[in-house]
Amino acid sequence: MSLSRAVAAHRFGLGPRPGELESQADPQAWLERQITPKTALLNDPTLPTTLEALDAFKDLRAHRKSLRSGQMSAEAQKALEGMIKTHRGSLLKDVQSRMGHAVSTDAPFAERWVRFWSNHFTVAATRAETIGLAGPFEREAIRPHVFGGFGTLLEAAVLHPGMLLYLDNHRSVGPSTRVAKRRNLGLNENLAREVLELHTLGVDGGYTQSDVEALAKALTGWMPFAPRVLMSSITGNGIFVSPAHEPGAKTLLSKRYGSDGAGQVKAMLADLAQSPATARHIATKIVRHFYSDDPADSSVDALASVFRQTGGDLAALARATLGLDGAFDAPLNKIKTPEELMIASARALGQAPVFGNARKAIQGFGQRPFGAPSPAGWSDLSQDWMSPDALQKRMDWSSAVARRARTRPQEFVDTALGPLASDDLKTAIRRAESPAQGLALALMSPAFQRR
């Protein structure tokens, strides 16, 4: 068994399943075969769509208004409690389906690639508005486009109802419109700012406050929902409500965009997707995610060049990521996040991901599924996952899993680590007082904790 196979399974995948390290003669070819649109999808017809989630949210909002006005009967209050439970249940179904897919998939690099982009375009289920939309957002706006063009992915993510709600674009109205004056509303810059700072150019990308305002004005009119008669038109993007759109030409990064209504912001996003600053920002994040907290300039330059030359072809970018210097060399430099640790453990043990309540366990680690603390997503720096408290929680969890698992320690090491396992680890396992203690040592070993 070659070292490169083990490195590939952890650095680019989600950890190996039984027999996976032995079956891949050419690890790079194995990973490259996963770079197809089909492998990124999660096909589960039992999960709610965006339209269903929006209907549920609007009903919930209407009931809450009645409650605040004091007009709700005891029976109606009970119905509201049931609606909230159902709303949260939809999120739980999404979490369980997503986790199960990660544990069972035979295309782990494709799933890692999806999760990278889902974190890049974070929509968190941290508010009532987005509890039911975080899952559909990932399945509808992210998964179908991660091996396509970055411009297509950018537009799908920014104009999806989940993003429009999460970053308050439904509260943003053109300042000079009748809608703004009649309803005492104005411009909300949240989405525009995050598109520039997080999704495209980066914080040092050369934009100014006037650029934020221009993009925010171009985004006015894009709503997650509108009167019910228009709801059937939602197929991914939100709805453009022209009376709320700030009319007139706008200038973004010194380029003038004519007054084209719904097409105005699409043209802006298309140009942002092709910016050299965007290419470098994306390249830096990819190298940091897969290789090192301190991305090598040569690797960033290589990926940025591919991004520019291909016009943001994400399939080409994925292949280039696998072709960087040192791609299959040890050591592994990144710490697995709590979710990645649980997935890798479940894959290696050949068991379902629920060791007790997986969602609750991940929350205990500080990484609630679909619960990133800000639009920046979860941190990709190892130091943010390795505090003394976090290490203690990993130890406690590893011990609990080891007590329940049926896999013997050496079998786990062979499956999960292969040549990555050090002689010291093998010796410690042999000297362990019990199989459970030996398995806990393997789960907590630096080789398994890293990717």
RODO-2510 file (C-alpha; in nm, 4 decimals, decimal comma):
residues 451
     n   res          X          Y          Z
     1     m     0,0000     0,0000     0,0000
     2     s     0,1530     0,3325    -0,1073
     3     l     0,1802     0,6420     0,1083
     4     s     0,0328     0,8546    -0,1711
     5     r    -0,2971     0,6627    -0,1549
     6     a    -0,3339     0,7304     0,2166
     7     v    -0,2457     1,0975     0,1716
     8     a    -0,4990     1,1289    -0,1107
     9     a    -0,7783     0,9796     0,0989
    10     h    -0,7274     1,2300     0,3807
    11     r    -0,5971     1,5472     0,2132
    12     f    -0,8488     1,5451    -0,0704
    13     g    -1,1154     1,3034     0,0483
    14     l    -1,3115     1,2361     0,3635
    15     g    -1,1005     0,9524     0,4975
    16     p    -1,0891     0,5989     0,3516
    17     r    -1,3520     0,3295     0,3826
    18     p    -1,2559    -0,0367     0,4315
    19     g    -1,0619    -0,1570     0,1290
    20     e    -1,0369     0,1869    -0,0306
    21     l    -0,6623     0,2346     0,0163
    22     e    -0,5845    -0,1025    -0,1448
    23     s    -0,8167    -0,0530    -0,4420
    24     q    -0,6749     0,2706    -0,5850
    25     a    -0,3630     0,2005    -0,7881
    26     d    -0,3348     0,5596    -0,9112
    27     p    -0,4674     0,8004    -0,6454
    28     q    -0,4578     1,1099    -0,8673
    29     a    -0,6518     0,9352    -1,1431
    30     w    -0,9030     0,8137    -0,8828
    31     l    -0,9607     1,1685    -0,7623
    32     e    -0,9798     1,3143    -1,1123
    33     r    -1,2488     1,0634    -1,2126
    34     q    -1,4694     1,2245    -0,9490
    35     i    -1,4592     1,5642    -1,1214
    36     t    -1,7945     1,5398    -1,2990
    37     p    -2,1183     1,7270    -1,2247
    38     k    -2,3068     1,4093    -1,1348
    39     t    -2,0782     1,3167    -0,8453
    40     a    -2,1492     1,6464    -0,6663
    41     l    -2,5256     1,5984    -0,6443
    42     l    -2,7224     1,4723    -0,3460
    43     n    -3,0372     1,3123    -0,4824
    44     d    -3,2814     1,2642    -0,1953
    45     p    -3,6441     1,3195    -0,3009
    46     t    -3,7602     1,3231     0,0618
    47     l    -3,5838     1,6538     0,1326
    48     p    -3,7734     1,9849     0,1018
    49     t    -3,7284     2,2179    -0,1935
    50     t    -3,6766     2,5924    -0,1704
    51     l    -4,0405     2,6525    -0,2634
    52     e    -4,1622     2,4227     0,0154
    53     a    -3,9270     2,5861     0,2658
    54     l    -4,0462     2,9341     0,1697
    55     d    -4,4117     2,8329     0,2042
    56     a    -4,3385     2,6918     0,5502
    57     f    -4,1511     3,0064     0,6520
    58     k    -4,4260     3,2414     0,5330
    59     d    -4,6894     3,0444     0,7235
    60     l    -4,4702     3,0530     1,0334
    61     r    -4,4180     3,4275     0,9989
    62     a    -4,7927     3,4904     0,9642
    63     h    -4,8659     3,2905     1,2806
    64     r    -4,5974     3,4780     1,4734
    65     k    -4,7504     3,8118     1,3724
    66     s    -5,0823     3,6952     1,5102
    67     l    -4,9113     3,5911     1,8333
    68     r    -4,7455     3,9310     1,8730
    69     s    -5,0758     4,1112     1,8143
    70     g    -5,2423     3,9053     2,0869
    71     q    -5,4980     3,7613     1,8448
    72     m    -5,3870     3,3977     1,8636
    73     s    -5,5988     3,1395     2,0380
    74     a    -5,4553     2,8599     2,2507
    75     e    -5,5293     2,6193     1,9679
    76     a    -5,3466     2,8419     1,7201
    77     q    -5,0489     2,8674     1,9564
    78     k    -5,0301     2,4897     1,9689
    79     a    -5,0376     2,4826     1,5892
    80     l    -4,7516     2,7339     1,5829
    81     e    -4,5421     2,5139     1,8105
    82     g    -4,6039     2,2240     1,5754
    83     m    -4,4985     2,4342     1,2764
    84     i    -4,1730     2,5331     1,4466
    85     k    -4,1024     2,1687     1,5261
    86     t    -4,1698     2,0708     1,1643
    87     h    -3,9481     2,3560     1,0413
    88     r    -3,6596     2,2353     1,2567
    89     g    -3,7318     1,8755     1,1586
    90     s    -3,6727     1,9651     0,7942
    91     l    -3,3272     2,0955     0,8845
    92     l    -3,2501     1,7795     1,0792
    93     k    -3,3486     1,5647     0,7789
    94     d    -3,1108     1,7670     0,5641
    95     v    -2,8287     1,7286     0,8171
    96     q    -2,8783     1,3528     0,8448
    97     s    -2,9032     1,3019     0,4687
    98     r    -2,5938     1,5120     0,4065
    99     m    -2,3953     1,3299     0,6742
   100     g    -2,5052     0,9892     0,5502
   101     h    -2,4064     1,0815     0,1965
   102     a    -2,0598     1,1899     0,3098
   103     v    -2,0066     0,8607     0,4945
   104     s    -2,1218     0,6394     0,2073
   105     t    -2,0066     0,8264    -0,1034
   106     d    -1,7492     0,6714    -0,3328
   107     a    -1,6624     1,0218    -0,4600
   108     p    -1,5207     1,1833    -0,1445
   109     f    -1,3164     1,4467    -0,3288
   110     a    -1,6315     1,5691    -0,5043
   111     e    -1,8032     1,5954    -0,1659
   112     r    -1,5088     1,7855    -0,0154
   113     w    -1,5201     2,0207    -0,3133
   114     v    -1,8931     2,0776    -0,2574
   115     r    -1,8405     2,1517     0,1093
   116     f    -1,5602     2,3953     0,0331
   117     w    -1,7918     2,5971    -0,1930
   118     s    -2,0886     2,5653     0,0416
   119     n    -1,8735     2,7182     0,3157
   120     h    -1,7452     2,9857     0,0768
   121     f    -2,1047     3,0875     0,0004
   122     t    -2,2352     3,0379     0,3526
   123     v    -2,6074     3,0420     0,4238
   124     a    -2,6492     2,9509     0,7897
   125     a    -2,9624     2,8154     0,9555
   126     t    -2,9168     3,0524     1,2474
   127     r    -3,2382     3,2512     1,1971
   128     a    -3,6015     3,1522     1,1549
   129     e    -3,5898     3,2801     0,7970
   130     t    -3,3161     3,0381     0,6924
   131     i    -3,3722     2,7270     0,9062
   132     g    -3,5479     2,5513     0,6207
   133     l    -3,3442     2,7079     0,3398
   134     a    -2,9828     2,6235     0,4235
   135     g    -3,0171     2,2665     0,2957
   136     p    -3,2057     2,3503    -0,0249
   137     f    -2,9571     2,6304    -0,0921
   138     e    -2,6659     2,3872    -0,0913
   139     r    -2,8517     2,1277    -0,2997
   140     e    -2,9895     2,3736    -0,5559
   141     a    -2,7393     2,6596    -0,5799
   142     i    -2,4074     2,4917    -0,4942
   143     r    -2,4010     2,1227    -0,5861
   144     p    -2,5119     2,1509    -0,9515
   145     h    -2,2467     2,4125    -1,0322
   146     v    -1,9250     2,3248    -0,8456
   147     f    -1,7656     2,1701    -1,1550
   148     g    -1,8996     2,4331    -1,3932
   149     g    -1,8088     2,7994    -1,4344
   150     f    -1,7463     3,0162    -1,1303
   151     g    -1,9657     3,2888    -1,2794
   152     t    -2,2598     3,0488    -1,2978
   153     l    -2,2015     2,9337    -0,9409
   154     l    -2,1701     3,2931    -0,8190
   155     e    -2,4992     3,4010    -0,9744
   156     a    -2,6824     3,0900    -0,8550
   157     a    -2,5575     3,1414    -0,4980
   158     v    -2,6071     3,5184    -0,4714
   159     l    -2,9573     3,5256    -0,6214
   160     h    -3,0908     3,2164    -0,4466
   161     p    -3,3754     3,2863    -0,1997
   162     g    -3,1650     3,1409     0,0819
   163     m    -2,8862     3,3956     0,0296
   164     l    -3,1299     3,6812    -0,0322
   165     l    -3,2967     3,6098     0,3018
   166     y    -2,9788     3,5327     0,4965
   167     l    -2,8162     3,8625     0,4033
   168     d    -3,1336     4,0722     0,4214
   169     n    -3,1756     4,1638     0,0569
   170     h    -3,5515     4,1320     0,1021
   171     r    -3,5218     4,4437     0,3205
   172     s    -3,3306     4,6399     0,0558
   173     v    -3,5284     4,8767    -0,1650
   174     g    -3,4126     5,1363    -0,4132
   175     p    -3,3973     5,4659    -0,2169
   176     s    -3,5638     5,6701    -0,4921
   177     t    -3,8488     5,4246    -0,5599
   178     r    -4,2105     5,4723    -0,4585
   179     v    -4,1878     5,1490    -0,2607
   180     a    -3,9147     5,2975    -0,0396
   181     k    -4,1116     5,6131     0,0277
   182     r    -4,4421     5,4348     0,0856
   183     r    -4,2996     5,1733     0,3238
   184     n    -4,0213     5,3828     0,4791
   185     l    -3,7548     5,1397     0,3568
   186     g    -3,4071     5,1941     0,2180
   187     l    -3,0869     5,0341     0,0997
   188     n    -2,9369     4,7347     0,2802
   189     e    -2,5720     4,6744     0,1906
   190     n    -2,5184     4,3381     0,3623
   191     l    -2,5305     4,1159     0,0550
   192     a    -2,3334     4,3544    -0,1652
   193     r    -2,0564     4,3885     0,0918
   194     e    -2,0206     4,0130     0,1375
   195     v    -2,0223     3,9477    -0,2376
   196     l    -1,7227     4,1774    -0,2745
   197     e    -1,5379     4,0927     0,0457
   198     l    -1,6061     3,7181     0,0784
   199     h    -1,7379     3,5755    -0,2467
   200     t    -1,5272     3,7477    -0,5132
   201     l    -1,2552     4,0131    -0,4784
   202     g    -1,1549     3,9609    -0,1169
   203     v    -1,1031     4,2212     0,1525
   204     d    -0,7955     4,3577    -0,0285
   205     g    -0,9548     4,3378    -0,3731
   206     g    -0,9508     4,7120    -0,4446
   207     y    -1,3192     4,8011    -0,4041
   208     t    -1,4484     5,1086    -0,2208
   209     q    -1,7615     5,2034    -0,0289
   210     s    -1,9054     5,3546    -0,3471
   211     d    -1,8664     5,0122    -0,5136
   212     v    -2,0559     4,8494    -0,2259
   213     e    -2,3363     5,1030    -0,2700
   214     a    -2,3482     5,0531    -0,6464
   215     l    -2,3741     4,6761    -0,6157
   216     a    -2,6341     4,7082    -0,3383
   217     k    -2,8478     4,9308    -0,5615
   218     a    -2,8148     4,6847    -0,8492
   219     l    -2,9304     4,4072    -0,6155
   220     t    -3,2464     4,5921    -0,5135
   221     g    -3,5573     4,4240    -0,6448
   222     w    -3,4192     4,0734    -0,6021
   223     m    -3,6458     3,9119    -0,3450
   224     p    -3,6692     3,5574    -0,2033
   225     f    -4,0431     3,5590    -0,2586
   226     a    -4,3198     3,7840    -0,3797
   227     p    -4,7002     3,7629    -0,3966
   228     r    -4,8107     3,3985    -0,4155
   229     v    -4,9095     3,4372    -0,7793
   230     l    -4,5383     3,4684    -0,8627
   231     m    -4,4109     3,1910    -0,6374
   232     s    -4,4366     2,9229    -0,9048
   233     s    -4,1641     3,1034    -1,1011
   234     i    -3,8972     3,0193    -0,8423
   235     t    -3,6666     2,7572    -0,9906
   236     g    -3,3447     2,8487    -0,8139
   237     n    -3,2974     3,2230    -0,8356
   238     g    -3,5185     3,4543    -0,6402
   239     i    -3,7784     3,6793    -0,7996
   240     f    -3,7032     4,0196    -0,9493
   241     v    -3,9604     4,2758    -0,8315
   242     s    -3,8999     4,5751    -1,0565
   243     p    -4,0865     4,8389    -0,8476
   244     a    -3,8317     4,7853    -0,5680
   245     h    -3,5280     4,8187    -0,7973
   246     e    -3,3251     5,1396    -0,7937
   247     p    -3,3444     5,2626    -1,1554
   248     g    -3,0653     5,4072    -1,3634
   249     a    -2,7083     5,3310    -1,4616
   250     k    -2,4533     5,2412    -1,1943
   251     t    -2,0737     5,2336    -1,1794
   252     l    -1,8883     4,9431    -1,0218
   253     l    -1,5065     4,9307    -1,0205
   254     s    -1,4977     5,2179    -1,2715
   255     k    -1,7230     5,0371    -1,5208
   256     r    -2,0651     5,1788    -1,6068
   257     y    -2,3630     4,9432    -1,6197
   258     g    -2,6745     5,0576    -1,8031
   259     s    -3,0235     5,0448    -1,6556
   260     d    -3,1215     4,6900    -1,7475
   261     g    -3,3337     4,5936    -1,4491
   262     a    -3,2793     4,2292    -1,3543
   263     g    -2,9848     4,1986    -1,5918
   264     q    -2,7859     4,4775    -1,4289
   265     v    -2,6593     4,2834    -1,1301
   266     k    -2,6074     3,9713    -1,3408
   267     a    -2,3683     4,1671    -1,5623
   268     m    -2,1859     4,2941    -1,2543
   269     l    -2,1520     3,9442    -1,1102
   270     a    -2,0227     3,8117    -1,4413
   271     d    -1,7477     4,0737    -1,4433
   272     l    -1,6614     4,0170    -1,0768
   273     a    -1,6239     3,6466    -1,1541
   274     q    -1,3560     3,7265    -1,4121
   275     s    -1,1554     3,9698    -1,1999
   276     p    -0,7875     3,8843    -1,1362
   277     a    -0,8491     3,9759    -0,7706
   278     t    -1,1236     3,7138    -0,7558
   279     a    -0,8914     3,4568    -0,9120
   280     r    -0,6287     3,5186    -0,6454
   281     h    -0,8770     3,5285    -0,3584
   282     i    -1,0288     3,1938    -0,4621
   283     a    -0,6886     3,0354    -0,5255
   284     t    -0,5644     3,1379    -0,1812
   285     k    -0,8691     2,9876    -0,0105
   286     i    -0,8364     2,6578    -0,1998
   287     v    -0,4676     2,6148    -0,1154
   288     r    -0,5374     2,7031     0,2467
   289     h    -0,8201     2,4494     0,2618
   290     f    -0,6407     2,1526     0,1060
   291     y    -0,2738     2,2143     0,1848
   292     s    -0,1654     2,4571     0,4515
   293     d    -0,2757     2,7364     0,6824
   294     d     0,0070     2,9361     0,5239
   295     p    -0,0535     2,8960     0,1483
   296     a     0,2595     2,8814    -0,0662
   297     d     0,2790     3,1708    -0,3128
   298     s     0,3786     2,9351    -0,5940
   299     s     0,0678     2,7228    -0,5408
   300     v    -0,1607     3,0252    -0,5201
   301     d    -0,0041     3,1683    -0,8375
   302     a    -0,0553     2,8382    -1,0193
   303     l    -0,4241     2,8114    -0,9308
   304     a    -0,4917     3,1800    -0,9958
   305     s    -0,3365     3,1391    -1,3390
   306     v    -0,5616     2,8425    -1,4192
   307     f    -0,8639     3,0385    -1,2974
   308     r    -0,7816     3,3332    -1,5252
   309     q    -0,6865     3,1273    -1,8287
   310     t    -1,0020     2,9142    -1,8158
   311     g    -1,2423     3,1923    -1,7246
   312     g    -1,3123     3,0344    -1,3880
   313     d    -1,3630     2,6743    -1,5007
   314     l    -1,4023     2,4975    -1,1662
   315     a    -1,3408     2,1493    -1,3074
   316     a    -1,0062     2,2698    -1,4416
   317     l    -0,9371     2,4356    -1,1072
   318     a    -1,0121     2,1107    -0,9226
   319     r    -0,7722     1,9167    -1,1472
   320     a    -0,5066     2,1844    -1,0966
   321     t    -0,5540     2,1576    -0,7194
   322     l    -0,4665     1,7892    -0,7403
   323     g    -0,1611     1,8668    -0,9525
   324     l     0,0184     2,1099    -0,7231
   325     d     0,3660     2,0284    -0,5949
   326     g     0,3553     1,7988    -0,2944
   327     a    -0,0074     1,6985    -0,3511
   328     f     0,0517     1,3393    -0,2435
   329     d     0,3437     1,3907    -0,0067
   330     a     0,3362     1,3546     0,3706
   331     p     0,3006     1,5030     0,6222
   332     l    -0,0647     1,6032     0,6441
   333     n    -0,0753     1,9646     0,7610
   334     k    -0,4372     2,0492     0,8334
   335     i    -0,6485     1,9615     1,1387
   336     k    -0,9811     1,7975     1,0580
   337     t    -1,2806     2,0003     1,1681
   338     p    -1,5178     1,8222     1,4093
   339     e    -1,7541     1,7329     1,1267
   340     e    -1,4694     1,5999     0,9128
   341     l    -1,3421     1,3959     1,2077
   342     m    -1,6817     1,2333     1,2599
   343     i    -1,7215     1,1565     0,8907
   344     a    -1,3723     1,0069     0,8641
   345     s    -1,4339     0,7947     1,1737
   346     a    -1,7639     0,6645     1,0422
   347     r    -1,6142     0,5832     0,7026
   348     a    -1,3217     0,3933     0,8532
   349     l    -1,5356     0,2063     1,1042
   350     g    -1,7901     0,1132     0,8407
   351     q    -2,0723     0,2324     1,0640
   352     a    -2,3567     0,4797     1,0374
   353     p    -2,2551     0,8365     1,1279
   354     v    -2,4830     0,8485     1,4304
   355     f    -2,2820     0,7490     1,7368
   356     g    -2,5602     0,8547     1,9682
   357     n    -2,6799     1,1897     1,8294
   358     a    -2,4271     1,3022     1,5673
   359     r    -2,5821     1,6472     1,5291
   360     k    -2,5687     1,7093     1,9034
   361     a    -2,2121     1,5778     1,9207
   362     i    -2,0943     1,8122     1,6452
   363     q    -2,2684     2,1013     1,8181
   364     g    -2,0811     2,0084     2,1349
   365     f    -1,7587     2,0495     1,9396
   366     g    -1,8690     2,3991     1,8369
   367     q    -1,9546     2,3226     1,4739
   368     r    -2,3314     2,3110     1,4455
   369     p    -2,4365     2,1742     1,1033
   370     f    -2,5453     2,4596     0,8747
   371     g    -2,4663     2,6900     1,1673
   372     a    -2,1567     2,8898     1,0747
   373     p    -2,1264     3,1936     1,3040
   374     s    -2,0999     3,4495     1,0230
   375     p    -2,1232     3,4852     0,6427
   376     a    -1,7484     3,4113     0,6356
   377     g    -1,8314     3,0477     0,7124
   378     w    -1,6363     2,8114     0,9341
   379     s    -1,2713     2,8861     0,9927
   380     d    -1,0207     2,6984     0,7783
   381     l    -0,7311     2,7563     1,0192
   382     s    -0,6164     2,4598     1,2275
   383     q    -0,5502     2,6737     1,5340
   384     d    -0,9200     2,7577     1,5582
   385     w    -1,0060     2,3909     1,6146
   386     m    -0,7297     2,3026     1,8612
   387     s    -0,7943     2,4899     2,1843
   388     p    -0,7428     2,2923     2,5100
   389     d    -1,1195     2,2610     2,5500
   390     a    -1,1599     2,1376     2,1908
   391     l    -0,8862     1,8774     2,2399
   392     q    -1,0539     1,7489     2,5561
   393     k    -1,3838     1,7146     2,3713
   394     r    -1,2116     1,5200     2,0946
   395     m    -1,0589     1,2869     2,3514
   396     d    -1,3915     1,2308     2,5260
   397     w    -1,5697     1,1681     2,1974
   398     s    -1,2990     0,9302     2,0728
   399     s    -1,3229     0,7275     2,3934
   400     a    -1,7016     0,7083     2,3655
   401     v    -1,6852     0,5941     2,0023
   402     a    -1,4154     0,3367     2,0816
   403     r    -1,6296     0,1813     2,3551
   404     r    -1,9196     0,1294     2,1123
   405     a    -1,7305     0,0271     1,8005
   406     r    -1,6828    -0,3364     1,7023
   407     t    -1,3708    -0,2719     1,4947
   408     r    -1,0387    -0,3848     1,6419
   409     p    -0,7671    -0,1169     1,6725
   410     q    -0,5222    -0,2692     1,4235
   411     e    -0,7988    -0,3210     1,1700
   412     f    -0,8952     0,0452     1,2065
   413     v    -0,5333     0,1565     1,1623
   414     d    -0,4955    -0,0543     0,8477
   415     t    -0,8173     0,0869     0,7022
   416     a    -0,7852     0,4486     0,8052
   417     l    -0,4125     0,5182     0,8015
   418     g    -0,2083     0,2461     0,6373
   419     p     0,1468     0,3763     0,5957
   420     l     0,0568     0,7027     0,7715
   421     a     0,0538     0,5167     1,1024
   422     s     0,3801     0,5655     1,2915
   423     d     0,5697     0,2881     1,4690
   424     d     0,5019     0,4675     1,7980
   425     l     0,1271     0,4530     1,7350
   426     k     0,1390     0,0833     1,6494
   427     t     0,3379     0,0131     1,9646
   428     a     0,0963     0,2143     2,1807
   429     i    -0,1975     0,0199     2,0382
   430     r    -0,0315    -0,3146     2,1082
   431     r     0,0368    -0,2103     2,4674
   432     a    -0,3131    -0,0714     2,5282
   433     e    -0,5008    -0,2190     2,8227
   434     s    -0,8061    -0,2947     2,6078
   435     p    -0,9210    -0,2831     2,2441
   436     a    -1,1320     0,0210     2,3296
   437     q    -0,8291     0,2049     2,4662
   438     g    -0,6261     0,1099     2,1604
   439     l    -0,8966     0,2339     1,9234
   440     a    -0,9275     0,5592     2,1177
   441     l    -0,5523     0,6110     2,0802
   442     a    -0,5801     0,5563     1,7061
   443     l    -0,8719     0,7998     1,6755
   444     m    -0,6779     1,0642     1,8689
   445     s    -0,3479     1,0077     1,6892
   446     p    -0,2047     1,3066     1,4997
   447     a    -0,2115     1,0993     1,1805
   448     f    -0,5889     1,0521     1,1988
   449     q    -0,6711     1,3982     1,3352
   450     r    -0,5042     1,5598     1,0354
   451     r    -0,5905     1,5849     0,6694
***
